[in-house]
Amino acid sequence: MVNFWAPWCAPCRREIPALIQVQEEYRSRGVAILGIAFDNEPQVRRFADEYNINYPLFLSSNRAAMYNAALGNPSGSLPFTALLDRELRIIYRHNGELTLDELRAQLEQHL
């Protein structure tokens, strides 16, 4: 799962606890989350420490538009989540905040 987010994005801030929970619950089933952050390193580190994020985070740097477009989000809206299968095919995309129940439902449907 790839999640585009930013510390200053209110829906992203609400969604992060659900992503943390999903990583905890589904790690043993092979699910991995990758967070791609839109902000500078100090802000992202501070946020990650505050929320105890348990999955890897990367800074989007100047490639944000390319990453978003490659995963089906040419508008660049945040948050944006793409679920990829084991062959790295995109099997689900979502613009906007996802709840824990929505994340679980998508994972159960595709695992």
C-alpha positions as CSV (number, residue, x, y, z in Angstrom):
1,M,0.0,0.0,0.0
2,V,1.3,3.4,-0.9
3,N,-0.1,6.4,0.9
4,F,0.6,10.0,-0.1
5,W,0.2,12.5,2.8
6,A,1.5,15.6,4.5
7,P,1.8,16.6,8.1
8,W,-0.2,19.8,7.4
9,C,-3.1,17.9,5.7
10,A,-6.0,17.5,8.2
11,P,-7.6,14.4,6.5
12,C,-4.1,12.9,6.4
13,R,-3.6,13.5,10.1
14,R,-7.0,11.7,10.8
15,E,-6.1,8.8,8.5
16,I,-2.6,8.0,9.9
17,P,-3.8,6.2,13.0
18,A,-5.8,3.8,10.8
19,L,-2.7,3.1,8.6
20,I,-0.7,2.4,11.8
21,Q,-3.3,0.0,13.0
22,V,-3.5,-1.7,9.5
23,Q,0.3,-2.1,9.4
24,E,0.1,-3.7,12.9
25,E,-2.8,-6.1,12.1
26,Y,-1.8,-7.1,8.5
27,R,2.0,-7.2,8.6
28,S,2.0,-11.0,9.3
29,R,-0.1,-11.4,6.1
30,G,2.5,-9.7,4.0
31,V,1.0,-6.2,3.9
32,A,3.4,-3.3,3.8
33,I,2.7,0.4,3.8
34,L,4.9,3.0,2.3
35,G,4.2,6.6,3.2
36,I,5.3,9.3,0.8
37,A,5.4,12.6,2.6
38,F,4.9,16.1,1.1
39,D,6.9,18.3,3.5
40,N,10.5,18.8,4.7
41,E,12.4,16.2,6.7
42,P,12.2,17.9,10.1
43,Q,8.4,18.3,9.9
44,V,8.0,14.7,8.7
45,R,10.3,13.3,11.4
46,R,8.5,15.3,14.1
47,F,5.1,14.0,12.9
48,A,6.3,10.4,12.6
49,D,7.7,10.5,16.2
50,E,4.6,12.1,17.6
51,Y,2.3,9.5,16.0
52,N,4.7,6.5,16.4
53,I,4.4,5.6,12.7
54,N,5.4,2.0,12.2
55,Y,6.0,1.9,8.5
56,P,8.7,3.5,6.2
57,L,8.3,7.1,5.1
58,F,9.9,8.8,2.2
59,L,10.0,12.4,1.2
60,S,8.4,13.1,-2.2
61,S,11.0,15.9,-3.0
62,N,10.6,17.2,-6.5
63,R,9.1,14.0,-7.9
64,A,5.7,14.3,-6.3
65,A,3.8,14.9,-9.5
66,M,5.5,11.9,-11.2
67,Y,4.8,9.6,-8.3
68,N,1.2,10.7,-8.1
69,A,0.6,10.3,-11.8
70,A,2.3,6.9,-11.9
71,L,-0.2,5.6,-9.3
72,G,-3.3,7.2,-10.8
73,N,-3.6,10.5,-9.0
74,P,-2.7,13.2,-11.6
75,S,-4.5,15.9,-9.5
76,G,-2.0,15.4,-6.6
77,S,-4.8,15.5,-4.0
78,L,-4.0,14.4,-0.5
79,P,-4.4,11.9,1.0
80,F,-4.2,9.4,-1.8
81,T,-3.8,5.7,-1.3
82,A,-3.0,3.0,-3.9
83,L,-3.1,-0.7,-3.1
84,L,-0.8,-2.9,-5.1
85,D,-0.8,-6.7,-5.4
86,R,2.2,-8.9,-5.1
87,E,3.0,-8.4,-8.8
88,L,2.9,-4.6,-8.2
89,R,-0.3,-4.0,-10.2
90,I,-2.5,-1.3,-8.8
91,I,-5.7,-3.0,-7.7
92,Y,-7.3,-0.1,-5.7
93,R,-7.1,3.7,-5.6
94,H,-8.7,6.2,-3.3
95,N,-8.5,10.0,-3.2
96,G,-9.3,11.3,0.3
97,E,-9.3,10.0,3.8
98,L,-9.8,6.3,4.4
99,T,-11.2,4.9,7.7
100,L,-9.9,1.8,9.4
101,D,-13.0,-0.1,8.3
102,E,-12.5,0.9,4.7
103,L,-8.9,-0.1,4.8
104,R,-9.7,-3.5,6.3
105,A,-12.4,-4.1,3.8
106,Q,-10.1,-3.4,0.8
107,L,-7.4,-5.6,2.3
108,E,-9.7,-8.5,3.0
109,Q,-11.2,-8.3,-0.5
110,H,-7.7,-8.4,-2.1
111,L,-5.7,-10.8,0.2
